[in-house]
C-alpha cells in the first residue's frame, strides 16, 4: 500500500472512529448498508489504480452532457421566504442565437416509432382531451418535481425529448440544486415535512404557470410533493390539473422498506439512522471530507441503490453520483425524518377521474414496486407500469421506457396530438443561462 493511500485510510479510520463514538452502534448499522457496495469496490481496486479511477471520473465529468440543459430561469418564493429556482422550456420556442451550439445527441438511437405515444385501454372520462389545442387557451404546462438528494437535471432524458414539443417547468426542491436553503429549517422554526414541499410546488406553479392546464410529474420525493399539493389545494387539482405521473414513489409506509437488507440489518438501520444523520449533520465539514476520501465506496453505494442493471452507462452512473454527493449531509439529515411520517393515501382520491401514470422499476430498493402497486390500487383508472431490470433512478436507467409512457400520458391529457413522436429527443442545446 502506498504512503498516500495509507495516510488517507488512516484519516478515514479516525473520522469513522469519531463518528462511532458519537453515535454508538451507528458504524455497524451503516456498515450493513454499505457491505454489498464495498465488496464490488474491493474487486475493482484489485485491478484498477486509484489515480486511474480519479482520472476516469474527471473525464466523465468533462465529457458527459448531463446537467447541461438549461431553460429560461425564474424564482419563486415559498411561504417561509425560501427562494425556489425553476426553469421553463417553452413549446416551439425559437432557438436562442446566443446559446451554445447543440450538443451531439447523447441519447441511444431510437427506432422510428419507439416513442410514439401508445393509447391505453380505459382512458377515464376523457374530460381533458383537446385542452392543449383549444383556440385561445393557455398551453398545457408539464411540471417536473425531482427526488431526494437530486435536482431538476435528473429528468435529463425526458427534458431533452420534450424540448420544444410541450411547455415544461423544471424546479429544484428547497435546499437542493440552485434553490435556497429552507429558511424555516435554518432558523430552527420547524422541522421539514412533505406538506411544506407541497406548498413549495404551489409557489412554483403560481410563478411559472399561473394559468392553463397542468400535468404534474414527480419522482420519489417529487411524487410525494405532488400528493401533498393535492391534499392542500384540491381546487387547483379540480380546476387545472389534467394528468399526473408518479415515478418510483410512495404514498406512505416508507418505514417498512427493507432496502434489500436482512432483517437484522433493517432493524438496526431503522433504530439508529435518524440519530446518526442528525449527528452527522452537526459535523458536516468532517463528514464531507470523509465522503471525498471514500469516493469509491460512495460511488458503489449510489450505484447499488440507484440502478439495477450491471451494464448501466458509466456516464449515467457518474452523473447520479455527482447529483447525490452535491447534496450537503445536513440537508440529507434535515429531510430524512419527513419520509417516516409521510402518508398521503387519502390525497390520491383527489386525482380520481384523471389520466394517471404510475411507473416504477421492478428492482427499486428505495421505493419498491409494491408501493406503486398500492398507489394504482387506489386509482383504478391509472396505468401501472413496472419496468424490468430497473432501479430507483428508472428515468435515467431506462429513459426510453419512461419517456414513451410519459408521452402517451401527455397524449391522453391533450398536451400532445395523437401520433406525435418524441423519438428524436428534441433539442439538446441550452436556451438560457441560469440566473
N, C-alpha and C positions, 0 to 999 in steps of 0.2 A: 504494500500500500504506500503511495507517495506521501511525502510530508504534508503537502497541501490538503490531500484528502483526509489524512489523519487529523489534521488541525480542524478541518471543517466538521468531521464526525464528532470530535471532542466537544465542539461548540454546540452541536445539536443535542448531544447527550446531556450537557449541562443545562440547556434550555428545557429539555423534556423533564429532567430531574426536578428543576424548579417548579414546573407546572404540576408535576405529580405530587410534590409536597403540598402545593396549594389546593389541589382538588382530590386528594385521597386516591381512590381507585380509578380515577379518570383515565390514566395512562393505559391500564389494562383494557378498559372498555373500548377506547378509541383504537387500540391495537387490533381488536377483533374486526372492526370496520375496515381497517387497512390491510388485513392479512392477505387477502386474495391479490390485491394490487401489488403488495410488497413482493410476493413470490414472482410475479411477472417481471417486475423491475429488476429483481436479483438476477434472473436469467439474462435479461438484456445487458446488464452490467458486465457479465462474463464475456460478452462478445463485442460490445461497443464502448469505446472510451468516453469518459465524461466530457472532454473537450469536443469530441465529435458530436455528441448529443446536443451540447450547447450550441455549436455551430449550426446544427440541423434546425434547432428551434428558431435561431435568428434568421436563417434562410426562409423558413416557412412564414415568419412574421413579415419579412420584407416582400415576399413574392405573392402570398395569398391575397385574393381580392376581398376577403370577408371583412366587413366593417367599413367598406369604402362607399357604400350607397348613402347619399345624403339628399335630403329634400329641403323644402323651404322651412326654415326654423321658426319656432314660436315658443312662447312661455305662458303657462297658466299658473294661477296662484291658488293653492289649496286653502281650505278654511282655517288652517292654523298659520298661514303665511308662507308655507313651503313652496318654493319655485319648482315647477314641473316642466321639464323640457320635452317638446314634441317636434315632429317634422311632418310636413304634408307633401305628398306626391299627388299632383293634380292629374286628372284623366285627360289624355290627349294634349298635355301641355307641350308647347314648342320647346325644343332643346335650347338650353342657355348657351349663347355663343361664347361666353367666357368660361364655361365649365370645361374641365379636363376632357380629353378625348375619351371615347368609350373604351372601356377595358376589353380585352379579349374575353369572349364568353367563357366563364369559368365552369359552366354547368355541363353535366354529361349530356350527350346528344339525346334528343327525344324524337321518337317517330312522328310522322305527320299527324297522327291522331292520338298520341299518347295522353295529352292533357285536354282533349276535347271534353267539356262537361258532359257527364252522363246523368240522365234523369233517374230518379229513384222511384220505386213503387210506393204509392201513398204519399202525396205531396201536401198533405194538410188541407186547409181550407182555400189555399191559393190566393188569399186576400192581398198579398203583397206583389203579385205578378204585375209586371209592367211599370212599377214605380219609377225605375230609372229612365224610362222613355216617355214619361208623361210630359207633354209640351209645357214649358214654362216652369216646371218644378225643379227644385234643387236636386243635384245628383246624389246618388247613394254614396255614403262615405263608409269605408271599411276601417274600423278602429282596431289596431292590434295591441294587445297587452301581453307583456313578456313575463317570464317566471322568476323565481327566487334566485338571486346571485347572477342574473343575466342582465341583458339590456335590450333595447329595441333592435339591435343588429342580429339578434338570434333568429329573426324572421328573414334573414338574408335571401334565401332562395325564393320564398313566396313574394317578398317585396320586388325582387328582380322580375319575377314572372308577371306580376300585375302592374308593373310600372307603365304608366301611360294608358293602361286599359281601363282602370277604375280609380276613383279618388280614394286615397288611403291616408291614414294617420298612424304614425308610429310614435310611441312615447316611452320615456324612461320612468319607471316607478320611483317614488321618493327614495332618496339615498342610494340610488342605482344610476349607472351611466352618467349622463350630463345633468340630471336633476339635482336639486339641492338636498342637503341632509334634512331629515324630518325635524322641523322646528320644535314641535311638541315633545319629541323624544329627546332632542338635545337639551331642552330645558327641564327634562325630567317631569314634565307636567302629567304625562300619561303614557302607559305602555302602548306599543303599536298593536293594532288589531286589524283584521281583514275589512271591517266596516270602514275604517279610515281610508283604505285603498279604494273602496267603492266610491267614497266622496271625492277622492283624488281623480278618479276616472270621470266623474261628473264635471269637475272643473276643467279637465282637458276637453271634453265634449263641448262644453259651453264656449271655450275659447277657439277650438279648431273646427268645430262642426255645429254651429249654433242652430242650424235649420237643415231640414231634409232628412230622408230615411237613413237609418244606421244599420250596419252589420257589425256585431261585436265578436271579436275573435280573441280567445285567451288561452295561453299555455300555462299549465301548472298553477302557480300563484296568480297568474293573469286570469285564468278561468275563474278562480275564487273571487277575484276582483269584480268580474262581470256579475257573478252571483250576488255579491254584496251590493252592487249597483241596483240590481233587480229588486232586492229586498227593501232598499231605502227609497227608490224612485220608481214605483210601479207605474206612474203616469207617463214617464219617459219611455218605458218599455211598451206600454199600450199604444202611445201616440206615434212613436218614431222608429222603434226597433223592428226590422223586417226579417232578421235572421240572426242566429248566433252559432258560434263554433267553439267547442270545448276540446282542447288538445292536451292529453296527458294530465288531467286534473282530477279533482275530487270535490265532492260536496260535504265531506266530513269523515269522521272515524280514522283520521290520519294517525292517531295514537296507536292503532292496531297494526300498522305496516311493519313488516319484519326486516325490510331492507336486504333480503336474501341471506340473513344470518341465522345461525342455530338459535334455539330458544334461549339458552343461557346468555348468549351474546346480546340478543334483543333486549332481554330484561335488564342487563347491565347498562346498555346504552340508554334505554328509556329512563332508568333511575338517575343516571349521573349527567347525561348530556346537557340538560338545561343549565345546571350549575357549572359544568365545565365551560360552556360557551360564555356564560356570564363572567367567569374568572378570566378566560382568555381575552374577552373584550376589554377588561380593565388593564390588560398587559399587551395592548395591541401592537406596540412598537416591537417588543420582543417576539411576539408571535409572527409578525410579518417577516422578520429576519429569519425565523425558523422555516417559514413557508418557502422562502427563496433558497435556503440551504438544502431543503429536502424537495427540490423541484421535481425530481424524477418520481419520487414516491407520490407526490401530489398529483402529477400527471396520470399515474396509474389509477389512483382513486377516481379522478374525474372520468377517465375512460370507462372504468367499470360501472359507474353509476349514471353515465350519460348515454352509452351506446351498448348494443347487444352483439352486433356482428364483429368478427375478428378482423375483417378486411376494411374497416372504416377508413376513409381517406385521411392520411396523416395531417393534411392541412385543416380538415374539418375538426379533427380531434384537438389540434393545437389551438384553433380558434375558440373552441369551447373552453379549453383550459385558460386561455387569456381572459375571457369574459369572467369566469368564476374567480380567478385569482385577483382580478381587479376590484372585487368586492371586499372592502375592509372587514376584518374579523369582527369589529364592534358592530358593524351593520348586520353581519351574519347572526351575531348573538341577539341583536335587537329584534329581528324578525322571527326567529325560530319559535318562540313561545306562542305566537299567534296561530300557528298551524294546529297545535293541540286543541285549541278552543274552537277552531273553525267548524261550523255546522250550518250549511245553507240549503239543506234539503227542502225546506218549506219554500224558499225563494224560487226554486225551479218551477213551481206552479205558475209563476208569472209568465213563463215562456211557452206554456202550452198553446198549441194552435199555430206556432211559428215554425218555419223550417229550421231545424237544429241538426248540426253535425256533432257527433261525439266520437272522437278518434283517440286511440292510444296504441302504444307498442305492446306486443304480447309479452315482452321480457322487461318491462319497465319495473325497476326495483324501488322507485321513489313513490310513484302514484300508480299502483298496479292496475292492470286492465279490468279487474273486478270492480274498481271504483268507477270506471267509465260505464261498465255494465249497469251499475247501480243508478247512475245518472240517467241513462237511456231507459231504465225501467220506470223511472218517474216521469218520463216524457215519451209516451207511447208512439208519437209520430216521428221521433228522432231517428236519424240514420246512425247506426252504430258501426264503426269500422275499427277492427283490431288488426294492426299491421304486423305481419310475421317478422320475426328476427329483428325487432326494433326495440330500442331502449327509451329512456325518458326524453331525450332530445330527438324525437322521431322526425321533426320537421327539418333537421339537419342530416339525419342518417338516411332517411328515405324521402327526400324532398318531392320527388315526382308523385308519390302516393298522396302526400298531404296536399300538395298544390292542386292535383287533379280533383280531389274530393272537395276542396275549398272552392274551386272554380264551378263545380256542379252546384254547390250550395248557393253561390252568387247568382247563378242562372235561375235557380228556383225562387230566389228573392227578387228577381227582376233587375239585378245590378249588371248582368251581362246578358246580351241577346242569346237565344238558343243557338247552339252551334259554334259559339265563339271558342277559339283555341288560344291558349296562352303557352303553347309549346315552344315558342321562340324565346321565352324567358324575358320578354320586354326589353327595356333599356337598362344598361348596367353602368351608365356614367352618372356622375354627380350632377345635381341640378342647382345646388347652392351650398355655400359653406356654412357650418353651424355658427350661430351667434353666441 
